[in-house]
Each structure stands twice: as structure tokens, then as C-alpha cells.
Amino acid sequence: MISEQDAAFYRENGYLVVRDVLSAGQLKTLRDAVAEMLAGAQGLTANSEVYDLEDSHTPQAPRVRRLKLPHRNHPAFGELIRSSTLIDLMRPLLGRSIRLQTSKLNLKSAGYGAPVEWHQDWAFYPYTNQDVLALGVLLDDFKEDNGAMMVVPGSHTGPVYDHHSGRRFCGAMDPAITGFDFSKAVKLLAPAGSITLHHARTVHGSAPNLSGASRNFLLYEAMAADAWPLAGTFGPFTDLEEFNSRLLCGESTLQPRLEAVPVRMPLPKPLDPSSLYQSQKGLGHRYFEPVKA
Ligand SMILES: O=C(O)CCC(=O)C(=O)O
């Protein structure tokens, strides 16, 4: 459980780092699961339902930048998000009824792992209320030079910034257009096994991994169960049974809680909406330079 002080820090700053949550044994299980999933990328010629590939990927020398939907594609990740360890961390921030939206595992490989341009998750998925967050599990140490995630404290209380380029949603904030001051960002440096929580409106991003070791980061997106999606959950909302199957604790409701929160719709869709990295290629001016292969 986190303390009342931790919850107050999260409410004020829009993020929280909880150090050393997972045991060495739990970390090993998760790292083994990553290795097991990665073995399936050998021979791939294009992105798939499970693998998001670096631009420099070849079938003989696989380079994966994201494992998609790890909670559905390996039991270790599905079990972790339903464990009381993670649920107890989220309850003080989201209330007693929590739903999972989705999960992803960003693999920043040594020397080239792809950057993630500045963005607010809320720009991708606005909800009827803003009790929405991402919980991140550090599978490796987050260090100065390995592309640790950075957040801008307090930005969750500001506007929802334009994430469009050429009038099309690209899932990234153009530094030249938004004029946003990224110098106030802080790097979330912590050992493997620590957990980060960031509010859906918090501005965040990360540089490429220039270090000699991997920086793997498992992310779950979760929200209060009475928050209903305004822009679907990566596709139109069609299936109540599926929606309710993602309840992690507490009760589902047919009465969304409405808050007066700023919203911009993530439309029209990116030309290639299959991945965050592909969508962000539409950005007019990049902040982080990817490493050339
Ligand atoms: O992996 C990272 O450093 C950033 C993750 C993120 O913001 C995302 O995947 O939406």
C-alpha cells in the first residue's frame, strides 16, 4: 500500500515512484516471460498483433521495440496486474473499483532502443472522468543514460495539448507548435522492481537508450470503473462483456461518472495507427533523435 503522503504527492505532481516493490523471484519470472515472447520474433518480416519492430529489424537479427498486450499474451503479465500487490498500489489513487484498459511492454534495447516523443496518454484515450493512470513496472534499472521515462511534474493540471500534425492525430506534442517548456521534466531513476504511476494527463516521454544494457518497461493502463471511454479503447466500443471482463476489483457500473475535464478527440486517426511509434512518425518536429541503424 502507498501512504497518504504518497497519494498527496501523486495528486499534486501527477506521478509517483514506489521503489523496490517486486522481489528478485518475481522479476526473474517476468524477465523469463519477456525472453520467451521475444523468441517468437525470429523470422518476422513485419509488425504483428504481438510484435512492434524497430525500423532496423531484420528477420535474421530481430529488433523488437514493443511487445503488445503482454497481459493477454503471457500468463505472467496477466497474473501480475491482478495481484493484490499492484491493485493495492492503485486503490488509493483510483478508488475501490478499477478496470484495466490494456498493457504494453516497451523494450529499449542497448544502444538503439527507440525514443518516445512527449505526449499525454489522455490525448489518446479521453474518459468521462480523469481517474485514469498508467502503472509502470521497471524490469531493468532506470538510469541517466538508458532512456528512463521522464515526466513533467504538475502538467496533469494543465491543458490537453495538441497532439496533431498537419491536422491529423499523431500522438505526440510538437515542441515548435505547443511551445511547451520540457526543461522542467524529471527522470524517474529507480532500480528494477520499482513501480511508477503517472496520471493520464501528465506530459511524459523518453530518449533513446544510449547505454550498453536494455531498459525494459511494462505498462498497464487502468482507471476507475466508473470512467467510460469517450473515444473507444483503441477501436470502437462495442462489447460490454469484454469491457466488464477487464474489471480488476470492485464493481462495474452502467452509470459513468462525469467530470468537467478538458478533452481533445484523437481524430482523424494517424495514417498508421498500429503503433505509438508509427503514429509519432507523423510529428512535424521531433524532440528526441532516434539512433540510426
Ligand atoms: O517507454 C517509455 O519510456 C514511455 C512509455 C510511454 O509513454 C508509452 O508507451 O506511452
The ligand as a MOL file (V3000), in Angstrom:
LIG
                    3D

  0  0  0     0  0            999 V3000
M  V30 BEGIN CTAB
M  V30 COUNTS 10 9 0 0 0
M  V30 BEGIN ATOM
M  V30 1 O 8.7120 3.6020 -22.5230 0
M  V30 2 C 8.7070 4.7960 -22.1890 0
M  V30 3 O 9.6960 5.3600 -21.7260 0
M  V30 4 C 7.4950 5.6800 -22.3630 0
M  V30 5 C 6.2550 4.9020 -22.4070 0
M  V30 6 C 5.0700 5.6330 -22.9020 0
M  V30 7 O 4.8680 6.7790 -22.6060 0
M  V30 8 C 4.1040 4.9400 -23.7570 0
M  V30 9 O 4.3750 3.8360 -24.2230 0
M  V30 10 O 3.0090 5.5110 -23.9710 0
M  V30 END ATOM
M  V30 BEGIN BOND
M  V30 1 2 1 2
M  V30 2 1 2 3
M  V30 3 1 2 4
M  V30 4 1 4 5
M  V30 5 1 5 6
M  V30 6 2 6 7
M  V30 7 1 6 8
M  V30 8 2 8 9
M  V30 9 1 8 10
M  V30 END BOND
M  V30 END CTAB
M  END
